[in-house]
Amino acid sequence: MLGELVYQGSGKRLVRRVLSSSPLSVEATFEEDGKILGVDCKEIVTYTAGVRPDGSLYGEGHGILMTNQGDQIAWKGSGVGGFKEGGTVSYRGAIFYQTASAKMAHLNSIAGVFEFESAAAGDTHSKVWEWK
């Protein structure tokens, strides 16, 4: 069951590069401005994704969030997705947080489920909910 919205952000893809052509593997990095547990933050994410035999995508990534109050929150996760009309890429998956921040400590004990989309032009949108 989905719980409260933990994170919401939007931003821009910065880099995309091909790691391998056979099998296809691509790495991307993006930055977003958002809110984590209601606090303004900046996020930097790098993920690697590949196309599976059925045409779907599987990716793994990691990121760091820095709140405007100085909190640092790291995460790792993975997801599945696919290509949508107009070159948009869409993923759904799970992430796991780690932080030493007392204010954000709740994140250490949850699994987050996410929606992520990146448009062909590089605009990104992310949402993460607590999975209860």
Phi, psi and omega in degrees: 000137178282137176258214183291152172292122183266319185217144171214133181203167175212152183190217187214137173291136181259318186219145172216131179216150179274125177269326181206146177261344180210099000284156182296128177219127183234141176248140178222147175233137177219160176237143178226151165260136182198197176227131175243122184049038177083002182254133178300141181207168170242142181232140172238130185227139169232132177222156177241134182224152177223157177270128179273166184306330181274003179094351177284169181248146171230132181222155175229142182207176176211155182208169176225135175247139176236118179280162178288357176259004176094003179286142176244129182226124177256158175209159171227149180193180177208160181198169176238155182190203181189177178271139178244174181305140176080008177091006176289141175248136184230133180231153169226139182186199183230146176226158182227126186267159171213127179210150174263357181289125177297323181293330184253009186303332178306328182297332181296339186248016180238160166256133177256140173248138189234159165239134179221136175225141176230119180285162181304326180282353175105357177292136181239152176217131182226146171220141177228132176245151172288134178265115184260000000 
